[in-house]
Structure formats: structure tokens, C-alpha cells
Amino acid sequence: MRTITTHTTVYKFDELTEEGKRKALENLYDINVDFDWWENTYTDAETIGCKITEFDLDRGSYCRLTCPDAHETACLIVENHGEACETYKLATEYLKDHDKIIEEAERDEDGELSDEYTVDENWIGLIGEIWQPGVGPCAYRYDLRPYDVENIGEPTRGNVQSWLDKNAGDFQSVIDFHAVVGEVELPWKNPESEITFLDCMYPQEEDRHHE
């Protein structure tokens, strides 16, 4: 076996000739620009159960994403992010506080959490078209507060649609929705909508719908 050692002479930019500076700029002018640099960010979001629907780094400076289950996302962050990451530290603190609350919570004679620690879930899952052209169907889940339930009134499809028209501002139009309001469940009008919703919300698991 032979070991081959190579030596490379490296210059700082200021040490180059004018011709060398010109060639260096020509060769590197598009570094970190001419590629889809954001794909890793999208993939990282999907890995922790979230989906980025749109973002803007210009004057708007915003990022919109869906995160349907905060507890699951915290678990996935701990599983996938390094211990030095701020997200890892935050998720670890959340899970520690969560486990402490559950451990100390009062329970009934059957070992179930008392009513104080159970919450009625009212929510709307929807698919629709957002304002950014060419994206295709997107999905979101709205967890309804008591104030929202009061504003919806009688849980009919018409009333829920009216609430969405006023509050789902990220969507240009609503294609379909599934809602649970109080004791009333309003299922998807089109059975295919549930598959579209799951594929949008959990893209890393979409293959399970097509097996």
C-alpha cells in the first residue's frame, strides 16, 4: 500500500491577481443560490410530523405550516434532532412537564383521568386551495376554542362553512371538510377527501394509503 500526499497552495481572495479574482467570482457567483436549498427544511418538518405549506423570506418574512399533534411532534424531535439543538431542549422540557402533569393528575376509581384533565375535542379538518398558485390541494386542522364553537352556533355544514369563510384566511377556497362540534360529527362529503387530507398532513406516510 502506498500513501500519496498532495499539497495545494491556497490563496486568500485579496492575494489573487485581478484575473484570478474575476475567475473566482465567475466560478462561484451562484454558490448557495442555484439549487433547491429549502428541500432539507421541508424534509425536516415532515420528519417531525409537520408540513410547511408556504414561506417568504422577502418583506413578508413568514412561514406557514401544519402541526396536527404537538405531543407527537415533540417525541419526533427528541428522536430525530441532536441534543445540542434548541428544538431538542424545548421538546425535552415539554415532555418532562407533560409527564409530570399526567403522573400527578387525579384519577377515578378505574384509574382514568378525572374530568378536570379531559377536554372535549372540537375541530375542523379541511382541504382546499391556498392563495399561492400551482401548489395544489393543502390541508389544515383547526382546533376549536369554546369561543369558536359559540360562533358556529348550530353545528350544520352551512354554519361550519360560514365559519371557515371568515376564519380560514390562508385558503382561497375550501374543497371539503370534516368537523366535530359538540356531539355532532360532520363527515367528509367525498370519501376521497380523507385520503387527500392524510396525504397532505402526513406526507411521509402517504404510501400506506396505496398499498
C-alpha positions in Angstrom: 0.0 0.0 0.0 1.2 3.5 -0.8 0.3 6.7 0.8 0.1 9.6 -1.6 0.3 13.1 -0.2 -0.8 16.1 -2.2 0.0 19.7 -1.5 -2.3 22.5 -2.5 -1.5 26.2 -2.4 -4.4 28.2 -1.2 -4.7 32.0 -1.6 -7.0 34.4 0.1 -9.2 36.4 -2.3 -7.2 39.6 -1.7 -4.0 37.8 -2.6 -5.3 36.9 -6.1 -4.5 38.8 -9.2 -7.2 40.8 -10.9 -7.7 37.9 -13.4 -7.8 35.4 -10.6 -10.4 37.3 -8.7 -12.5 37.5 -11.9 -12.3 33.8 -12.4 -13.1 33.0 -8.8 -16.2 35.2 -8.9 -17.3 33.6 -12.2 -16.9 30.1 -10.8 -18.7 30.8 -7.5 -21.2 33.5 -8.2 -24.2 31.1 -7.8 -22.9 29.2 -4.8 -25.8 28.5 -2.3 -28.2 30.0 -4.8 -28.7 27.8 -7.8 -30.2 24.8 -6.0 -33.4 24.0 -4.0 -31.8 24.8 -0.7 -35.2 24.7 1.1 -35.8 21.0 0.4 -33.9 19.9 3.6 -36.1 22.2 5.7 -39.3 20.7 4.1 -38.0 17.2 4.8 -37.0 18.1 8.4 -40.6 19.4 9.0 -42.1 16.2 7.6 -39.8 14.1 9.8 -41.3 15.6 12.9 -45.0 15.4 11.7 -45.4 18.9 10.3 -45.8 20.2 6.8 -44.7 23.6 5.6 -47.3 25.0 3.2 -45.7 28.2 2.2 -43.0 30.7 3.2 -41.5 34.0 2.2 -38.0 35.4 3.0 -38.7 38.8 1.5 -40.6 41.6 3.1 -43.3 39.2 4.2 -40.9 37.1 6.2 -43.3 34.3 7.3 -43.6 30.6 7.3 -46.9 28.7 7.5 -47.1 25.1 8.5 -49.5 22.5 9.8 -48.7 20.7 13.1 -51.7 18.4 14.0 -50.3 16.8 17.1 -47.9 18.8 19.3 -47.1 15.9 21.6 -46.2 13.6 18.7 -44.1 16.3 17.2 -42.2 16.7 20.5 -41.5 13.0 20.6 -40.3 13.0 17.0 -38.0 16.0 17.7 -36.4 14.1 20.5 -36.0 11.1 18.3 -34.6 12.9 15.3 -32.9 16.1 16.4 -29.5 16.3 18.1 -29.2 17.0 21.8 -27.4 20.3 21.0 -30.4 21.7 19.1 -32.6 24.2 20.7 -35.7 22.3 19.4 -34.4 19.2 21.2 -34.1 21.1 24.5 -37.5 22.7 24.2 -39.2 19.4 23.3 -37.5 17.6 26.2 -38.8 20.2 28.6 -42.3 20.0 27.2 -42.4 16.2 27.5 -41.0 16.3 31.1 -43.7 18.8 32.1 -46.3 16.8 30.3 -45.4 13.5 32.0 -45.3 15.2 35.4 -48.8 16.7 34.9 -50.2 13.3 33.8 -48.4 11.5 36.7 -49.8 13.9 39.4 -53.3 14.2 37.9 -56.2 12.9 39.9 -57.8 9.7 38.7 -61.1 8.0 39.3 -61.6 4.5 40.8 -60.9 2.9 37.4 -57.6 4.7 37.1 -58.9 7.1 34.4 -58.1 10.8 34.5 -60.7 12.9 36.2 -63.0 15.2 34.2 -60.7 18.1 35.1 -58.0 16.7 32.9 -60.1 15.6 30.0 -61.1 18.0 27.3 -63.9 17.8 24.7 -62.3 18.0 21.3 -63.9 20.3 18.8 -62.1 20.6 15.5 -62.4 21.0 11.7 -60.1 19.3 9.2 -60.2 20.7 5.8 -58.7 20.5 2.3 -58.6 23.5 0.0 -56.6 25.7 -2.4 -54.3 28.3 -0.8 -53.5 31.6 -2.4 -50.1 30.6 -3.8 -50.8 29.4 -7.3 -49.7 26.0 -8.6 -49.4 24.3 -5.1 -52.4 22.0 -5.4 -54.7 20.9 -2.5 -53.4 21.7 1.0 -54.8 20.6 4.4 -55.2 22.0 7.9 -56.8 21.1 11.2 -58.4 23.9 13.2 -58.8 23.0 16.9 -61.8 25.0 18.0 -62.0 27.0 21.2 -65.3 27.5 23.1 -65.5 30.9 21.5 -65.3 29.3 18.1 -67.9 26.7 18.9 -70.2 29.5 20.1 -69.7 31.5 16.9 -70.5 28.5 14.8 -73.8 28.0 16.5 -75.9 25.0 15.5 -73.3 22.6 14.0 -74.6 22.3 10.5 -72.4 22.1 7.3 -73.7 25.6 6.3 -72.7 27.1 9.6 -69.3 25.5 9.6 -68.7 26.6 6.1 -69.6 30.1 7.1 -67.1 30.0 10.0 -64.4 28.8 7.6 -65.2 31.6 5.1 -64.5 34.1 7.9 -61.5 32.4 9.7 -59.7 30.2 7.2 -57.9 33.1 5.6 -54.9 31.1 4.3 -57.3 29.3 2.0 -58.6 30.8 -1.2 -61.3 28.1 -1.3 -62.5 25.1 0.7 -62.8 21.9 -1.2 -64.2 19.7 1.6 -64.1 19.4 5.4 -64.7 17.0 8.3 -65.8 18.6 11.6 -66.6 17.5 15.1 -68.5 20.2 17.0 -70.0 19.2 20.4 -71.7 15.9 19.9 -72.2 16.4 16.2 -69.8 14.9 13.6 -69.9 16.2 10.0 -68.0 13.7 7.8 -66.3 14.4 4.5 -68.8 14.8 1.7 -66.4 12.9 -0.6 -64.7 9.8 0.8 -61.6 10.5 -1.2 -61.2 13.8 0.7 -59.9 11.9 3.8 -57.1 10.3 1.8 -56.2 13.7 0.4 -56.2 15.2 3.9 -54.0 12.5 5.3 -51.6 12.7 2.4 -51.2 16.4 2.9 -50.9 16.3 6.7 -48.6 13.3 6.8 -46.7 13.1 3.5 -44.1 10.7 4.9 -46.9 8.1 5.5 -48.8 8.6 2.2 -47.7 5.2 0.9 -49.8 3.4 3.4 -53.0 4.6 1.6 -51.9 3.0 -1.7 -50.7 -0.4 -0.6 
